[in-house]
Amino acid sequence: QVQLQESGPGLVRPSETLSLTCSISGGSINSPYYWSWIRQPPGKALEWIGFIHYTGTTIYSPSLTGRVTMSIDTSTNQISLKLNSVTTADTAVYYCARDPFWSGIHDGFDIWGQGTMVTVSS
Amino acid sequence: DVQMTQFPSTLSASIGDRVTITCRASQGVNNLLAWYQQKPGKAPKLLIHKASILEIGVPSRFSGSGSGTEFTLTISSLQPDDFATYYCQQYDSYGYTFGQGTKLEIK
């Protein structure tokens, strides 16, 4: 079955760039799926960061636009997240998730990675 | 952004109870509303999509209803495995938004 696995540094210094990768196994990265990044600060609610499609189409959360960049590599079945100028407010568990897109309609996040904790600290 | 207001924030209940969690959107979301269950240290799990469609494999004691701006998640008879935090999420408008969560505790 389809599995997602996030990876990347667990510690990032303030003002630097957070970089994460999500590896997708057991299925296709292509349509009909979008691929989202979602984060959750310790003890807080979930926050959607943005999504990417295999065509390269991206949409980002308005609150993070300008600091976030997503990319996709269909040859390796991986998506990537970069968040620049990080502060302690960016400390969170970061998840990647699959977002099915059937008949022109999104349908919730049906498969999630296990998440990776990223701490922003000097 | 569409604001999602979820209540109660905490709910204490006993095994066998029927419980309801409510989620209110700041504008209509065309029933593009999902419910997730999250246990400590784990990723969220999709329970319901399109407001009322049960995800495959989710027990039938879970149900979703509502339309327009108000939606509910109901658990008909609480089981020990159901004590967790529940989130609603709208996916009608980019950027997607989640509710603040409801923590379901054992009374």
Contacts between the chains, C-beta under 8 A, distances in Angstrom:
chain1	res1	chain2	res2	distance
A	36	B	96	7.6
A	45	B	87	6.8
A	45	B	98	5.6
A	45	B	99	7.1
A	45	B	100	4.9
A	45	B	101	5.1
A	46	B	36	7.9
A	46	B	44	6.7
A	46	B	87	5.8
A	46	B	89	7.5
A	46	B	98	4.4
A	46	B	101	7.8
A	47	B	98	7.0
A	48	B	89	7.9
A	48	B	95	5.7
A	48	B	96	4.2
A	48	B	97	6.8
A	48	B	98	7.0
A	50	B	95	7.4
A	59	B	94	4.8
A	59	B	95	7.2
A	60	B	95	7.4
A	61	B	95	4.2
A	62	B	1	6.4
A	62	B	95	5.8
A	63	B	1	7.8
A	63	B	95	7.7
A	95	B	43	5.8
A	95	B	44	7.9
A	97	B	43	7.9
A	99	B	91	7.7
A	105	B	32	7.1
A	106	B	32	6.8
A	106	B	91	4.7
A	107	B	49	5.3
A	107	B	50	7.0
A	107	B	91	7.5
A	108	B	34	3.6
A	108	B	46	5.4
A	108	B	49	4.0
A	108	B	50	7.9
A	108	B	89	7.0
A	108	B	91	6.2
A	109	B	34	7.3
A	109	B	36	7.6
A	109	B	44	7.4
A	109	B	46	6.1
A	109	B	89	7.7
A	110	B	46	5.1
A	110	B	49	7.7
A	110	B	55	7.0
A	112	B	43	3.9
A	112	B	44	6.2
A	112	B	45	7.6
A	113	B	43	6.6
A	114	B	42	7.8
A	114	B	43	5.8
A	115	B	43	5.5
